């Protein structure tokens, strides 16, 4: 079973959280928040990485609740389904 890579850090008053496996070819969609002059506006930002119609990773700037929801969805996607074969 593959584990879901994730990390968090508090930097200059901003909570950063990341989970999943993204590739440079993934599409980035801003699910919540906005950018102004290349930086997240007040209230945070939630970019989601997608490939072939599936979410592959999430990055959060001060958006802990929606981050945790997507992280749980990603974790369920990497868990094995059904009994494992011996």
N, C-alpha and C positions, 0 to 999 in steps of 0.2 A: 504494500500500500504506500502511495506517495503522500507525504504530509504537505500541508498548505504553508508555504513560506509567508511569514508576516513579521512586521516590526512596528514599533511606535517610538516616538521621541517627543519631548517638549523642547521647542526651540524659540527663544525670544517671545514667550507667551503664546505660541501657537502649538497646538497638538497635531503632530503628523502621524498618520497611520497608513500602513500599506499592507496589502495581502494579495496573494495570487502570483501567477507567472505570466508576465507580459513579454511580448516580443516587439522588436522595433517596427515590425510591419502591422501591428495591431492598430485598429482605429480607436482614437481617443474621443470620448463623448463627455461633455460636461453635464453630469446628471443633476447637480444642484450648485447654486452659486454662480459667480461670474468673475471674469478677469478685467482689470483696468490697468493699463500700462504694463501688462505682463505679470501682474501680481493679483492674488485673490483679493476681492473686495471684502469689506467687513461682513462677518457672518459665515465666512468659510467657503470652501470649494470642495466638490466631490467629482473628480474625473474617474470615468470607468473605461477600462480597456476591453475591446471586443474583437473577436475573430470568428469568422464564419457564423455570425449570428449568436454567438455565445459570449458571455462575460468571462474574461480570463483573469482580470485583476482590478483592484480598486485602490485609489489613493485618496486620502482625506486630509484636509486642512480644516480643523475645528468643526468637523461634522461627524461626531462619534456615533450617534444613533443610526443614521443611514449606513455608515461604514460597517457597523456590526451586523446589520441585516444582510448586506451583500457578502460580508465575510462568511456568515453562516451558510449562505447559499453556495458559495464557492467550496466550503469545506464539505458540504453534502455531496457535491459533484465529484470530489476525489475519494470519497469513501467507497469501499467495495459494496456491490449490490448482491444480496443473497449470500448463501453459504459459499465458502471457499473450497475449491477442489484440493484434494490431497494427492 
